[in-house]
Amino acid sequence: MKPNFQTASRVREVRYEIRGALARRARELEQQGHDILHLNIGNPGAFGLRTPETMRRAVVRNLKYSEAYGPQTGIFPAREAVAMQFQGRGLTDTRFDQVMIGNGVSELVDLVLRSLLEPGDEVLVPAPDYPLWTAAVVLNGGRAVHYPCRAENAFMPDVSELEKLITAKTRALVVINPNNPTGAVYSEETLRALADLAARHDLILFSDEIYDSICFDEARFIPMAPLASDTLCVSFGGLSKVYRACGWRVGWAVFTGQLERAEDYRLAVEKLAALRLSANVPGQWAVQTALGGYQSIADLVTTGGRLHASRQAVIDAVEASDFLDLVTPMGAMYAFPSIRRDRLPELDDHRFAAELLERKHILVVPGSSFNIEDRHYFRITLLPEAEQLEEAFEAIDELLTEMAESQESTT
Ligand SMILES: Cc1ncc(COP(=O)(O)O)c(C=O)c1O
């Protein structure tokens, strides 16, 4: 057979199960008339969390200036606003030309890796990870080398273990803080150790900080860039999560640290940005408004706020369950519970997620979709109302009870 219609092997190799086969099956069930609770995606707008009104006004007022292609690196007020945020974080010299605006962090991740990787080059990616990072490394000809962030260590990386994975082919180190899927928020000590490691081995640091203002209780977000002046650090942020504007597709990458050495590379990223002409312009007009003034995300994450209450509902449900364990998420908008091995030793996370969908109409993401071997985890988003999550966990416990009973009856 002629290979004309065959999918490229790289694309076949890549997985993105957050929107994969289970999500397709959920759509079929919906078409048959069932209500499905989608706990698979951190999409605030889908759960009634609106983009702040000031941002919506900023876009509407500037629509008439959004009809032409914009500059490939983004419109000036947006870049300047992000630069000023970094000045406020202690990097007082940050200039607008260190900032690139893209169609979400997703696009920028692709551009920075495509500009960097030669075939076989290695990139250190956390496991579990947000699978876009692994996918983008593979699609750009690289090899993702996963460094474990274990539950026993509150999902923090073990930096000395990580160092042993570095080879002559390692080009970059990816850090996701606050973390998706685990909710870990890294301490200054851990971040410093990662920055020092990157500098010692001359690795580019890619710091994905899209959840930067979503921290609970005593957790504090510490930006990587001020700690990483001895290498090139590229920090990522955007409007999707903190500003609840996923659909506008606005993200940014900020280049700091060893800029002179990295000028050729930065220009290469800009060249790829030019090839796609410009990012969506309308949403960029909201960046300045978003980053200035009152940060309404604080109302959602503070004690009693919507996200805090939902997180508490999950913590309480896991506490009450005979089947589940959880490392308390301290940031981002997910929980990553595990199903107790002593209760269900044979459990397979994909089978569990499939049964949960078929029998309880709840869609979660199996833990192994986040590039870990362990088959006892699943990820949910904390975005629904607390009561919805309470009901969901009742259904999860019912299913796990049934699965445990049927396991006992077959052994
Ligand atoms: C860690 C992380 N990085 C990047 C993204 C993508 O963000 P964007 O909407 O800006 O493309 C997500 C989305 O869930 C994420 O969780």
The ligand as a Tripos MOL2 file, in Angstrom:
@<TRIPOS>MOLECULE
LIG
   16    16     1     0     0
SMALL
NO_CHARGES

@<TRIPOS>ATOM
      1 C1          1.3880   23.6850   32.7680 C.3       1 LIG1
      2 C2          0.6750   24.2180   31.5670 C.ar      1 LIG1
      3 N1          1.3610   24.8840   30.6330 N.ar      1 LIG1
      4 C3          0.7730   25.3700   29.5330 C.ar      1 LIG1
      5 C4         -0.5840   25.2070   29.3180 C.ar      1 LIG1
      6 C5         -1.1950   25.7640   28.0580 C.3       1 LIG1
      7 O1         -1.6050   27.0580   28.2590 O.3       1 LIG1
      8 P1         -2.1890   27.9990   27.0950 P.3       1 LIG1
      9 O2         -3.6700   28.0140   27.2520 O.co2     1 LIG1
     10 O3         -1.5730   29.3400   27.3890 O.co2     1 LIG1
     11 O4         -1.7520   27.4460   25.7990 O.co2     1 LIG1
     12 C6         -1.3540   24.5250   30.2620 C.ar      1 LIG1
     13 C7         -2.7880   24.2920   30.0270 C.2       1 LIG1
     14 O5         -3.4550   23.5640   30.7240 O.2       1 LIG1
     15 C8         -0.7120   24.0230   31.4160 C.ar      1 LIG1
     16 O6         -1.3710   23.3520   32.3460 O.3       1 LIG1
@<TRIPOS>BOND
     1     1     2 1
     2     2     3 ar
     3     2    15 ar
     4     3     4 ar
     5     4     5 ar
     6     5     6 1
     7     5    12 ar
     8     6     7 1
     9     7     8 1
    10     8     9 2
    11     8    10 1
    12     8    11 1
    13    12    13 1
    14    12    15 ar
    15    13    14 2
    16    15    16 1
@<TRIPOS>SUBSTRUCTURE
     1 LIG1         1 GROUP 0 **** ****
